[in-house]
Amino acid sequence: MAEIRLTRTEARRFILYKQGLLGEYRFKGKNGVLDFIRQAGCIQFDPIDVCGRSPEIVLQSRVSGFTRAMLYELLYVDRKLLDYFDKNLAIMPVEDWVYFERERENHRKWERSHEEIRQVHDRIIAALSEKGPQCSADLDISQKVDWYWSETKLSRAALEHMYFSGELAIHHKGGKAASGKAGPDHAPGSWGNNKYYDLIENCIPEEILKAPDPYPDDFEHRKWRVLRRIGSLGLLWNRASDAWLGIPGLKAPERNDIFDRLLSEGSIRPVRVEEINRIFYCLAEDAQMADSCKGEVSGRERCEFIAPLDNMMWDRNLVKEIFDFDYKWEIYTPQSQRRYGYYVLPILYGDRLVGRIEMAYEKKERKLPVSNIWYEPGVRETRKLERGITSALKRFEAFNGS
């Protein structure tokens, strides 16, 4: 199959256009949130909220008019989206539940403290059936057991296991209200991290729960997930990468076989980027989009702040090669060893990552003070760039207050 040849500038434009980060906004409102997540397969979740949670920042940078309430409602009111594991803990379309039965089955077969969990299983089912959604504090089960990172209450371990294995879903996060609708104790836009669980049949339609696994063969399942990750980033290469995290059992030899099969089937196209020795790949259906990014591309230069766990940042070596931007999320780096700061976002301007920004939203004052901005070497601090960043900050402040 003929290679697609791109300059670095064209490769950047293709990735950014695919991501909805270049030119006019292609994704708008709640429907735009769904459209982007369906295109991406999933967005990675992280609960830390300094200036918005990572998935909210991902959507804010792409979806015109995005508010925090939109994501909450799609997850816990409309139930068009689902919390589950894909690229680590992730948010995905609810219809994608059917693809992850093998992960649920693995949890059913074995879990830490499995015997202790088994002993309280029926008690938890009865409590949920009688009282509705519950968090671990609602259950009078205080025994401590071994869990993934440390000891924890048996109630938490049991709820999480039953969620991992597909008996329960996260009904909502935050306060006590059990309806899933906005209320004074857990309003969309201010939702917390306390998880309330409910029986899976109360949260996911029966036709999805009863649908068969589309890929019962392990190789075909992993092939589907590799293809999904390529589409999620736009361009990806066949090498070790954080972009493959969360695909159990994917080793280099099988990954090579999967790329060979996808090429022979015509599902992907090889892409050669100038001055980079390695070959990249894109979805065959995106080849026309890649061609449209060649030559001069008109349109306004948007300025956006990119989330630390943004889909386009999943392979930071790739970002370094194509964008000439070396990014490390330093949240887990000891303070004395940080080059920048605790929660620092890349700044996108036009088709370049031009710098980094550190800011923390102050909820009481409803302000977004900026601690630092670091520009990349060679970036000219023009009035146009300053206006772009100022405009982005105003939108970002409004989003944080939404």
C-alpha positions in Angstrom: 0.0 0.0 0.0 1.4 3.4 -1.0 2.9 5.6 1.7 1.4 8.9 2.6 4.2 11.5 2.7 3.9 14.5 5.0 6.2 17.3 6.2 6.4 17.8 9.9 4.1 20.8 9.6 1.6 18.7 7.7 1.8 15.9 10.2 1.1 18.3 13.0 -1.9 19.7 11.2 -3.3 16.3 10.5 -3.0 15.2 14.1 -4.6 18.5 15.3 -7.3 18.5 12.8 -8.2 14.9 13.6 -8.3 15.8 17.2 -10.6 18.8 16.6 -7.9 21.2 17.7 -7.2 23.1 14.4 -9.3 25.7 12.7 -12.9 26.2 13.5 -14.6 24.1 16.2 -16.0 20.9 14.7 -17.5 19.7 17.9 -20.3 21.7 19.6 -22.4 21.3 22.7 -23.4 18.0 24.3 -23.7 16.2 20.9 -20.2 17.4 20.2 -18.9 15.8 23.4 -20.5 12.5 22.3 -19.2 12.8 18.8 -15.6 13.4 19.9 -15.6 10.6 22.4 -17.0 8.2 19.9 -14.3 9.2 17.4 -11.6 8.9 20.0 -12.9 5.6 21.5 -12.3 6.9 25.0 -10.8 9.7 27.0 -8.6 9.0 30.0 -10.0 9.9 33.5 -8.1 11.4 36.4 -9.8 12.8 39.5 -7.3 15.6 40.3 -9.0 19.0 39.9 -6.6 21.9 39.9 -8.0 23.8 36.9 -10.5 21.2 35.7 -10.2 17.4 35.7 -8.2 16.0 32.8 -11.2 14.7 30.7 -13.0 18.0 31.2 -9.9 19.9 29.9 -9.7 17.5 26.9 -13.3 18.4 26.0 -13.0 22.1 26.8 -10.2 22.4 24.3 -12.3 20.8 21.5 -16.0 21.3 22.1 -17.5 24.8 21.6 -19.7 25.8 24.5 -18.5 22.9 26.7 -19.4 23.0 30.4 -18.6 20.6 33.2 -22.3 19.8 33.5 -22.4 18.3 30.0 -20.0 15.5 30.9 -21.7 14.8 34.2 -25.1 14.6 32.6 -23.9 12.4 29.8 -22.4 10.0 32.3 -24.9 10.0 35.1 -28.2 11.4 33.8 -28.5 10.6 30.1 -26.2 7.6 30.5 -24.8 7.9 27.0 -21.3 7.6 28.5 -19.7 5.1 30.8 -16.9 4.9 33.4 -14.8 1.8 32.8 -11.2 0.7 31.9 -9.7 1.1 28.5 -6.8 3.5 28.3 -6.5 2.9 32.1 -9.5 4.4 33.8 -11.5 6.0 31.0 -14.8 7.4 29.8 -16.3 5.7 26.7 -19.6 5.4 24.9 -22.0 3.2 26.8 -22.4 0.9 23.7 -18.7 0.0 24.0 -19.5 -2.0 27.2 -19.8 -5.1 25.0 -16.1 -5.1 24.0 -14.7 -5.5 27.5 -16.3 -8.8 28.6 -12.9 -10.5 28.9 -11.7 -8.0 31.4 -14.9 -8.5 33.5 -14.5 -12.2 33.3 -10.9 -12.0 34.5 -12.0 -10.2 37.6 -14.7 -12.8 38.2 -12.1 -15.5 38.2 -9.7 -13.8 40.6 -9.5 -10.8 42.8 -7.4 -9.7 45.9 -9.3 -10.7 49.1 -11.7 -12.7 46.9 -13.0 -14.9 49.7 -13.8 -11.9 52.0 -15.6 -10.2 49.1 -17.6 -13.3 48.3 -18.8 -13.5 51.9 -20.4 -10.0 51.7 -21.5 -10.1 48.1 -25.2 -11.1 48.7 -25.5 -8.5 51.5 -24.4 -5.7 49.2 -26.8 -6.8 46.4 -29.6 -6.8 48.9 -28.7 -3.3 50.2 -28.6 -1.9 46.7 -31.9 -3.6 45.7 -33.6 -2.2 48.8 -32.0 1.3 49.2 -30.8 2.2 45.8 -27.3 3.6 45.0 -24.7 3.2 47.8 -21.2 4.3 48.5 -18.8 2.4 50.7 -19.6 4.5 53.7 -23.3 3.6 53.5 -22.5 -0.1 54.1 -21.8 -1.2 57.6 -18.8 -3.3 56.7 -15.7 -1.9 58.3 -13.4 -4.9 58.1 -10.0 -4.1 56.5 -8.7 -6.2 53.6 -5.7 -6.2 51.2 -6.4 -4.2 48.1 -4.5 -2.9 45.1 -2.5 -0.1 46.6 -2.9 -0.6 50.3 -5.3 -2.0 52.9 -8.9 -0.7 52.6 -12.4 -1.2 53.9 -14.0 -4.4 52.8 -17.0 -2.4 51.7 -14.9 -0.4 49.2 -13.1 -3.5 47.9 -16.3 -5.4 47.4 -18.0 -2.5 45.6 -15.0 -2.0 43.3 -14.7 -5.7 42.6 -18.4 -5.9 41.7 -17.9 -2.9 39.4 -14.8 -4.4 37.8 -16.6 -7.7 37.2 -19.7 -6.0 35.7 -22.3 -6.5 38.4 -22.4 -2.8 39.3 -22.0 0.5 37.6 -21.1 3.9 38.9 -24.5 5.6 39.3 -23.1 9.0 40.1 -20.2 10.7 41.9 -20.5 13.3 44.7 -23.2 13.8 47.2 -26.1 11.7 48.5 -28.8 12.4 45.9 -29.6 9.1 44.2 -31.7 10.2 41.3 -28.7 11.1 39.1 -30.2 14.6 38.6 -28.7 17.8 39.7 -29.3 18.6 43.3 -28.0 20.9 46.1 -25.7 18.2 47.3 -24.3 17.0 44.0 -24.8 19.4 41.2 -23.3 18.9 37.8 -20.2 21.0 37.5 -19.2 20.5 41.2 -19.3 16.7 41.3 -16.8 15.1 43.7 -14.9 11.8 43.6 -17.1 9.8 46.0 -18.5 6.9 44.0 -22.1 5.7 44.4 -22.8 2.3 42.9 -25.9 0.7 41.6 -26.9 -2.6 40.0 -25.7 -2.7 36.4 -29.2 -3.4 35.0 -30.3 0.0 36.4 -27.6 1.9 34.5 -27.1 0.1 31.1 -29.8 -0.9 28.7 -30.7 -4.6 28.6 -29.9 -5.0 24.9 -26.3 -3.9 25.6 -25.9 -6.1 28.6 -27.1 -9.1 26.7 -25.2 -8.4 23.5 -22.4 -11.0 22.7 -18.7 -10.0 22.7 -18.0 -8.9 19.1 -14.4 -10.3 19.4 -14.2 -13.4 21.5 -10.8 -14.3 19.9 -8.0 -12.6 21.9 -6.0 -11.7 18.7 -9.0 -10.1 17.0 -9.9 -8.3 20.2 -6.4 -6.8 20.6 -6.4 -6.0 16.9 -9.6 -4.0 17.4 -8.0 -2.1 20.3 -4.8 -1.3 18.4 -6.9 0.1 15.5 -8.9 2.1 18.0 -5.8 3.6 19.6 -4.4 4.6 16.1 -7.7 6.3 15.4 -7.7 8.0 18.8 -4.3 9.7 18.2 -4.5 10.2 14.5 -0.9 9.0 13.8 0.8 6.3 15.7 3.8 4.1 15.2 4.5 0.4 15.8 6.8 0.6 18.8 6.6 0.5 22.6 4.4 3.3 23.7 2.2 4.5 26.6 -0.5 4.7 23.9 -0.9 0.9 24.3 -1.5 1.0 28.1 -4.5 -0.9 29.2 -4.4 -3.5 26.5 -3.7 -6.7 28.5 -1.4 -9.2 26.9 -0.2 -7.0 24.0 3.5 -7.9 23.4 5.8 -6.7 20.7 5.6 -9.9 18.5 1.8 -9.9 18.5 1.7 -6.1 17.9 3.9 -6.7 14.9 1.5 -9.3 13.6 -1.5 -7.0 14.2 0.1 -4.2 12.2 0.8 -6.6 9.4 -2.8 -7.8 9.4 -4.2 -4.3 9.5 -2.1 -3.3 6.6 -3.0 -6.4 4.6 -6.7 -5.8 5.3 -6.4 -2.2 4.2 -7.5 -0.8 7.6 -4.4 1.4 8.0 -2.1 3.4 5.8 1.7 3.9 6.3 2.7 7.5 6.7 6.3 8.8 6.2 7.1 12.1 7.9 10.1 14.1 6.7 13.4 13.7 8.7 11.9 10.9 10.9 13.2 7.4 10.2 10.3 5.5 11.7 7.0 4.9 9.8 3.7 6.1 11.3 0.3 4.8 10.5 -3.2 6.3 10.2 -6.6 4.9 9.7 -7.3 4.2 6.0 -10.5 6.3 6.3 -8.3 9.3 7.4 -6.1 9.3 4.4 -8.1 11.9 2.6 -7.9 14.1 5.8 -4.1 13.7 5.8 -4.0 14.8 2.1 -6.1 17.9 2.9 -3.5 19.0 5.4 -0.8 19.3 2.7 0.3 22.7 1.5 -1.0 26.0 2.8 -4.0 25.7 5.2 -6.0 28.8 5.9 -8.1 29.5 9.0 -7.7 31.2 12.3 -5.0 30.2 14.8 -6.7 28.9 17.9 -5.1 28.9 21.3 -5.9 26.0 23.6 -4.6 24.5 26.8 -4.0 20.8 26.5 -4.7 18.3 29.3 -1.9 16.3 30.8 -3.6 13.0 29.8 -5.0 14.3 26.5 -5.3 11.7 23.8 -2.8 13.6 21.6 -0.2 13.4 24.5 -0.5 9.6 25.0 2.8 9.0 23.2 5.1 11.8 24.4 8.0 10.5 22.3 5.8 10.9 19.2 4.9 14.4 20.4 8.7 15.2 20.8 9.4 13.9 17.3 6.6 15.6 15.4 6.0 18.8 17.6 9.5 19.2 18.9 7.9 19.5 22.4 9.3 17.5 25.3 6.6 17.1 27.9 6.5 15.4 31.3 3.6 15.6 33.7 5.4 16.4 36.9 2.6 15.8 39.3 4.3 12.7 40.7 7.8 14.2 40.5 9.3 15.4 43.9 9.0 19.2 44.0 12.8 19.7 44.2 13.2 17.8 40.9 10.5 19.5 38.9 11.6 21.7 35.9 8.2 23.4 35.8 5.4 22.8 38.2 2.8 20.5 39.8 0.1 20.8 37.2 1.3 22.3 34.0 -0.6 22.3 30.7 0.9 22.6 27.2 -0.1 25.6 25.3 -1.3 25.0 21.7 -1.2 28.0 19.3 -2.1 27.3 15.7 -0.2 24.1 14.8 2.5 24.4 17.4 3.0 23.7 21.0 4.5 27.0 22.0 4.8 26.7 25.8 3.4 25.7 29.1 1.1 27.3 31.6 0.6 26.7 35.4 -2.6 27.9 37.0 -5.0 26.9 39.7 -8.7 27.9 39.9 -9.8 29.6 43.1 -13.4 28.5 43.6 -14.3 31.0 46.3 -13.0 34.0 44.4 -14.0 32.4 41.0 -10.7 33.5 39.6 -8.0 31.7 37.7 -4.6 33.3 38.6 -1.7 32.2 36.4 1.5 31.2 38.3 3.8 30.8 35.4 4.0 30.7 31.6 7.1 29.2 29.9 7.6 29.7 26.2 9.5 27.3 24.1 12.9 28.4 22.6 12.4 30.4 19.5 8.8 31.4 20.2 8.2 35.1 19.6 5.9 36.7 22.2 3.9 38.7 19.7 0.7 40.7 20.4 -1.2 38.2 18.4 0.0 35.3 20.6 -0.7 37.4 23.7 -4.3 38.0 22.5 -4.7 34.3 21.8 -3.6 33.3 25.3 -5.7 36.0 26.9 -8.8 34.8 25.0 -8.1 31.2 25.9 -7.7 32.2 29.6 -11.1 33.9 29.6 -12.8 30.8 28.2 -10.9 28.6 30.6 -11.9 30.7 33.6 -15.5 30.5 32.5 -15.3 26.7 32.0 -13.8 26.3 35.5 -16.7 28.3 37.0 -19.4 26.4 35.0 
